[in-house]
């Protein structure tokens, strides 16, 4: 009897293969162990970018009396962003869809995530924590715009509200099934979601708080370039997980994303160095690592769509444009964006998002990327990219200004006093010193 049942089952399976091959191919998606291993690695790399990479990069750029405050802010934001992502951030960003402006609340506290729950062929728990690392580094980038002068309580409250009001909804717009994704916006790893939002928010914060005491007349050089260069190297390495991991697979897309990321970073670093050398007569370590970060930020939205030659052009453009943006912001407009977040990340994110629409085309010879969607011209795609840039920047600017005003009311003002700023945030905010030798 059992043997007859086996024969009957085999016969049915053969009948399906012969008569309905498309049904036989529509197998249930299963866990891909290779892809899972790569995204596990990428998750660690992206967190490594924030802690210790960004913390050391920013920490070395401020004055010694404020170094510990920067490290503390980066660590505290990592903790707060992680908890908020679990509570509601992930649900807002990745629940729902259908071209909307914000996700739902069905996945609050990861309610729908179990050990065997999949997102594509990855564990959804892994996808959620991979995206969590992006949610950590984005508000952490913003602190460079108001470094050395904002109250620690205001930093924490601003970062928490901003994550839920700005970052999570825009993530939904682009990656969570929202309206920009439905339009066909090309943003592989965060030109709009990460760099434009962080850059614009930093610029608004710098304008609302005003400059540091003594700016621009008093020189405020980095106190520890060794720390900054070390952090920059960690960022370069970690960015392979940031961009390569955004393929969400261990495949050719991930490999190409890493390749073009490296080429753009190298081109940005060397271009900035040579430009600075020509203009001021001497190349600096600060300029070189800043150019590298500009190259990394600018290639981010395009990294999954362009080829190596296109990445070389993007890196060169990043080095030139972001260098001049720093000069414009600091020396002409005299805006104290302390650690150049907007001219490097914001401007880089803008030009990278736009250039993704150009270099993704397969009509550019050796500069071609993977190609645009069928029937979409370069002009069409550039129009979509421009909409994404404007919508992201405008919403971020308005929401950030409003959040800062609310936080100011809740904390009795955003800034420390002039005397406290002179003494330094390490002692004033934490009663500790970065150095006690």
PyMOL commands that set and color helices and strands:
alter all, ss='L'
color gray80, all
select helices_A, chain A and resi 2-19+21-25+33-61+64-94+108-110+124-145+152-175+179-183+191-209+225-247+252-280+285-300+308-332+341-359+365-367+378-411+418-423+425-430
alter helices_A, ss='H'
color red, helices_A
select strands_A, chain A and resi 118-119+122-123
alter strands_A, ss='S'
color yellow, strands_A
deselect
rebuild
show_as cartoon
